[in-house]
Amino acid sequence: MSARSQARTRLLADADPMPDAPWTPDSLRAHQPLIEQALRTSLDLPNDPTLPLYRMMRYQLGWIDAAGEERHAETVRTLGALCLEAASSLGGDPEQCAPSAAAIELLGESAAVHEEMQTATQQRAGQDAVWWVWGPAQAINAGDGLYALARLSILDTLSGDAVARLPATLTELDTAALEYYQGQYHDLQLQERVDVTEQQYMRMARGKYGALTGGALALGAVAAGADDATVLAFREAGIQMGVAALIASEERLFWGEGGETGRALNKSKLYPVVAALQHGTLAQKRALGGYYFKRVMEPDDLAGIRPVLEDAGARRQTRTVLDQTKRSAIEALEETELTILQLDGWGEIVNGLTGEPWA
């Protein structure tokens, strides 16, 4: 298989709370062994790692099935890979950054456990969700425990310059967590409304879908010893990447293959819908309201929504905003001292996250 074909291999794991990336660049795929090693080290930290609670966590990470048997499904740890790639771009040592990469992955899995329960999602990555197997109460324990391990994975490996960077590292991790949950709050709040503006959508998207990717890049920059301005630039670039990945997924739902079907049927307001609600005619807004005020939305409703969106110009508006968001991600990195070659590499990463050609 060619390098390009390998790069275009689809991810097999769900990326919740990050939209599924259509393909993975080689630069991110190369970091996977180190991330897996760091994650397994993190799961060895508890005083009693044999407690069934940690079996639930290993299950969430895709290592075992519900019976405790080993699984061998390919899993791409996108958040951890973004963290290591950011550190490498700034001259950092990936091995020293590995605990931060494990931490952002564990935070992402913690959020996923909680969201799967909130949205009653019964399956993830080809097997039943944790809450569906062990019940909501134990799923809460597993989700909270994963976040505790995220912090411990950083604290347990302190040495050298990492000690001085500890406050900044934990601040980035905790800020990403808080902003994610703020975004999740806004997403749930907007589900029953049809008077949603693009500004409100972007506030939700930057939090729920941008916070973790932004945190991944910021943690990598901190681990590499970058100054505050560079960390800020990498964080903003990561936020824009997360938002772009979300909008691209929502565009594919209506005009491509794949996309966030579950979010749509949960009445989350997708960007094409928000664009139509803000810029469409009164008749178009009423037509959309007819779908979103139903007690339960069905898959067939999405086919009915599509022509309303097209008539309202939402497809064109979605494409415009997606392209702008992709450019904003790279423009943020242009404020740093990255080389043109490195910026091209990040362009390919944006390409992978959104499934869009990079120009």
C-alpha positions in Angstrom: 0.0 0.0 0.0 1.4 3.4 -0.9 2.1 6.1 1.7 -0.8 8.1 0.2 -3.1 5.2 0.4 -2.1 4.6 4.0 -2.7 8.3 4.8 -6.2 8.0 3.4 -7.2 5.0 5.5 -10.4 5.8 7.3 -10.4 6.0 11.1 -12.1 3.0 12.6 -12.9 4.7 16.0 -15.5 7.2 16.7 -14.0 10.6 17.3 -16.7 11.8 19.7 -16.7 14.5 21.0 -14.7 15.2 17.8 -16.3 14.6 14.4 -15.0 11.5 12.6 -12.0 12.4 10.4 -12.3 11.1 6.8 -8.6 10.2 6.6 -5.4 10.5 8.6 -2.2 12.0 7.4 1.0 10.0 7.9 2.3 12.8 10.2 -0.4 12.0 12.7 -0.4 8.2 12.1 3.3 8.1 13.0 2.6 9.2 16.6 0.2 6.3 17.4 2.6 3.8 19.0 3.9 6.4 21.4 0.4 7.5 22.4 -0.7 3.9 23.0 2.3 3.3 25.2 1.6 6.5 27.2 -2.1 5.5 27.6 -1.2 2.1 28.9 1.2 3.6 31.4 -1.6 5.9 32.6 -3.9 2.9 33.2 -1.1 1.3 35.4 -1.1 4.3 37.8 -4.0 3.3 40.1 -3.3 1.5 43.4 -5.5 -1.4 42.2 -5.6 -1.4 38.4 -7.4 -4.8 38.5 -10.6 -3.2 39.9 -13.4 -3.7 37.4 -13.7 0.1 37.1 -10.5 0.1 35.1 -11.7 -2.7 32.9 -14.5 -0.3 31.9 -11.9 2.4 31.1 -9.9 -0.1 29.0 -13.1 -1.1 27.2 -13.8 2.6 26.4 -10.2 2.9 25.0 -11.0 0.0 22.7 -8.5 -2.5 24.1 -10.9 -5.1 25.4 -14.5 -6.3 24.8 -17.2 -6.5 27.5 -16.0 -9.9 28.5 -12.4 -8.6 29.1 -11.0 -10.3 26.0 -8.3 -8.4 24.0 -9.5 -6.5 20.9 -7.3 -5.7 17.9 -9.3 -3.0 16.1 -7.3 -0.1 14.7 -7.8 3.1 16.7 -6.3 6.4 15.7 -5.8 8.8 18.7 -6.3 12.1 16.9 -6.1 14.4 19.9 -2.9 12.8 21.2 -1.4 12.9 17.7 -2.2 16.6 17.3 -0.5 17.2 20.7 2.7 15.4 19.7 2.7 17.0 16.2 2.5 20.4 17.8 5.4 19.6 20.1 7.5 18.2 17.3 6.8 21.3 15.1 8.3 23.5 17.8 11.4 21.3 18.4 10.0 19.4 21.4 10.8 15.8 22.3 7.7 13.7 21.6 8.6 11.2 24.3 8.6 14.0 26.9 5.3 15.3 25.5 3.7 11.8 25.6 2.1 12.2 29.0 0.3 15.4 27.8 -0.8 13.5 24.7 -2.2 10.7 26.9 -3.9 13.3 29.1 -5.8 15.0 26.2 -6.9 11.6 24.9 -8.1 10.6 28.3 -10.0 13.8 28.6 -11.6 13.2 25.3 -12.6 9.7 26.3 -14.0 11.0 29.6 -16.2 13.5 27.7 -17.3 10.8 25.3 -18.5 8.5 28.1 -20.6 11.2 29.5 -22.0 12.4 26.1 -22.9 8.9 25.0 -25.0 8.6 28.1 -26.5 12.1 27.7 -27.5 11.3 24.1 -28.5 7.7 24.8 -26.0 6.5 22.2 -25.9 2.8 22.5 -22.9 1.9 20.3 -19.4 3.4 19.8 -16.5 2.1 17.7 -18.2 -1.2 16.9 -19.3 -2.1 20.4 -21.8 -1.2 23.0 -21.3 2.1 24.9 -20.1 1.9 28.5 -23.4 3.1 30.0 -25.3 0.5 27.9 -23.1 -2.4 29.3 -22.6 -1.3 32.9 -25.4 1.2 33.5 -25.4 5.0 33.8 -24.1 5.2 37.4 -21.0 3.2 36.7 -20.5 5.0 33.4 -20.3 8.3 35.4 -17.6 6.7 37.6 -15.7 5.6 34.5 -15.9 9.0 32.9 -14.9 10.9 36.0 -12.1 8.4 36.6 -10.7 8.9 33.1 -10.4 12.6 33.7 -8.6 12.0 37.0 -6.2 9.7 35.2 -5.6 12.5 32.6 -4.3 14.7 35.4 -2.3 11.9 37.0 -0.7 11.0 33.7 0.9 14.4 33.7 1.8 14.6 37.5 3.3 11.1 37.6 6.1 11.8 35.1 7.4 15.1 36.2 11.1 15.7 35.7 13.4 18.4 34.5 11.9 21.4 32.8 8.4 19.7 33.0 8.2 20.7 36.7 8.4 24.4 35.8 5.8 23.9 33.1 3.3 22.1 35.4 1.0 25.0 36.1 0.7 25.9 32.4 0.1 22.2 31.5 -2.6 21.7 34.0 -4.2 25.0 33.1 -4.4 24.1 29.5 -5.9 20.7 30.3 -8.5 22.0 32.8 -9.4 24.9 30.5 -10.0 22.5 27.6 -12.3 20.4 29.9 -14.3 23.4 31.2 -14.7 24.9 27.7 -15.8 21.6 26.3 -18.6 21.3 28.9 -19.6 24.9 28.3 -20.0 24.0 24.6 -21.9 20.9 25.5 -24.2 23.0 27.6 -24.8 25.4 24.7 -25.4 22.4 22.3 -28.1 20.9 24.6 -29.6 24.4 25.2 -30.0 25.0 21.4 -31.6 21.7 20.6 -35.2 22.9 21.3 -34.8 26.3 19.7 -35.1 27.5 16.1 -34.0 31.1 16.7 -30.4 30.1 16.7 -27.9 32.6 15.2 -24.5 31.9 13.6 -22.8 33.6 16.5 -24.5 31.2 19.0 -23.6 28.2 16.8 -19.9 29.3 16.7 -19.9 29.8 20.5 -21.1 26.2 20.8 -18.7 24.8 18.2 -15.6 26.6 19.6 -16.4 25.0 23.0 -17.7 21.6 22.3 -15.6 20.8 19.2 -12.8 23.3 19.3 -11.8 23.1 23.0 -10.2 19.7 22.9 -8.3 20.2 19.6 -7.2 23.6 20.8 -6.1 22.1 24.1 -4.2 19.3 22.2 -2.2 21.8 20.3 -1.7 24.1 23.3 -0.5 21.2 25.4 2.0 20.3 22.7 3.3 23.8 22.5 3.7 24.0 26.3 5.5 20.7 26.4 7.9 22.1 23.8 8.7 25.1 26.0 7.0 27.6 23.7 6.4 31.2 24.8 2.9 32.4 25.7 2.2 34.0 22.3 3.1 30.8 20.5 0.9 28.7 22.9 -2.0 31.1 22.2 -1.5 30.8 18.5 -1.5 27.0 18.6 -4.5 26.9 20.8 -6.5 29.2 18.4 -5.3 27.1 15.4 -6.6 23.9 17.1 -9.9 25.5 17.9 -10.4 26.5 14.3 -9.5 22.9 13.2 -12.1 21.5 15.5 -14.8 23.9 14.2 -13.8 23.2 10.6 -14.0 19.4 11.2 -17.5 19.9 12.7 -18.8 22.0 9.8 -17.3 19.6 7.2 -19.0 16.7 9.0 -22.3 18.5 8.9 -21.9 19.4 5.2 -21.3 15.7 4.4 -24.4 14.8 6.2 -26.6 16.7 3.7 -24.4 16.8 0.6 -21.8 14.0 0.9 -21.2 10.7 2.7 -21.2 10.3 6.4 -21.7 13.1 8.9 -23.1 13.5 12.4 -26.5 11.8 11.9 -27.0 11.3 15.6 -26.6 14.9 16.4 -29.0 15.8 13.7 -31.7 13.5 15.0 -31.1 14.8 18.5 -32.2 18.2 17.1 -28.7 19.7 17.5 -28.6 22.8 15.2 -26.1 22.0 12.4 -24.5 24.9 10.6 -26.4 24.5 7.3 -29.6 24.6 9.3 -28.5 27.7 11.3 -27.5 29.4 8.1 -30.9 28.8 6.6 -32.7 29.9 9.7 -30.7 33.2 9.8 -30.7 34.0 6.0 -33.8 32.2 4.7 -37.3 33.4 3.9 -40.1 33.2 6.4 -41.5 30.3 4.5 -38.2 28.4 4.6 -37.9 29.1 8.4 -41.4 27.7 8.9 -40.6 24.6 6.9 -37.5 23.9 9.0 -39.4 24.6 12.2 -41.9 22.0 11.2 -39.2 19.4 11.4 -37.5 20.6 14.5 -40.7 21.0 16.5 -41.6 17.4 16.0 -41.4 15.3 19.2 -39.0 12.9 17.5 -37.1 13.4 14.3 -36.6 10.5 11.9 -33.8 9.8 9.4 -36.2 10.5 6.5 -36.6 14.1 7.8 -33.1 14.9 6.8 -34.0 14.2 3.2 -36.9 16.6 3.5 -34.7 19.3 5.1 -32.0 19.2 2.3 -34.0 21.0 -0.4 -35.1 23.7 2.0 -31.5 24.3 2.9 -30.5 24.5 -0.8 -33.3 26.9 -1.6 -32.2 29.1 1.3 -28.6 29.2 0.0 -27.3 27.3 3.0 -25.0 25.0 1.0 -23.1 27.9 -0.5 -22.9 29.7 2.9 -21.7 26.5 4.6 -18.9 26.1 2.0 -17.9 29.7 2.4 -17.6 29.5 6.2 -15.8 26.1 6.1 -13.2 27.6 3.8 -12.8 30.6 6.0 -12.4 28.4 9.1 -9.7 26.3 7.4 -7.8 29.4 6.4 -8.1 30.8 9.9 -6.5 27.7 11.4 -3.4 28.1 9.2 -3.3 31.9 9.6 -3.1 31.4 13.4 0.0 29.2 12.9 1.5 31.8 10.5 1.9 34.1 13.5 4.5 31.7 14.8 8.0 30.8 13.6 7.0 27.7 11.7 8.5 27.2 8.3 6.6 27.1 5.0 7.2 23.4 4.8 5.7 22.9 8.3 2.7 25.1 7.5 2.1 22.9 4.5 2.2 19.9 6.8 -0.4 21.4 9.0 -2.5 22.2 5.9 -2.5 18.5 5.1 -3.7 17.8 8.7 -6.6 20.3 8.2 -7.3 18.4 5.0 -7.4 15.1 6.9 -9.7 16.4 9.6 -12.2 17.9 7.2 -11.8 15.6 4.2 -11.3 18.7 2.0 -8.6 19.4 -0.6 -6.1 21.8 0.8 -5.4 24.8 -1.5 
